[in-house]
């Protein structure tokens, strides 16, 4: 039986005293594609606060198995926004968004998994007009969806 280590001449083999060797790699692009599904959507609505009116909005959605969902987001477009006023969004009585969005779409709002339950409620409201009784805080929201 012949004890051949290599069949081709590979050049000079030498012992290296290093335990690690750095190898450079060319630029590499990694991406992951996931298809998100719409968990729930609702019709367009208006959230308003004025001197004698306060019209918040709620809608509910169900997640069958909370442990199997990840990266759940709330997305919506703002069709009309008052120049003053703050929009608040609460998920199961926990604040997930507070800000003064301008007209257009806002970045997705991530709904943390530890706040999600099997039955969930999103509550949209705006702040009070306070002493400026002549003002109206109003936000018209469209394309409101929970995706995940």
Secondary structure, DSSP 8 states (H G I E B T S, - for coil): ----S-SS----------S------------------EEEEE--EEEEE-SS-EE-EEEEEE-S-GGG---EEEEEEEEEE-SS--EEEEETTEEEEEE---SEE---EEE-GGG--SEEEEEEEE---TT-TT--EEEEEEEEEEE-
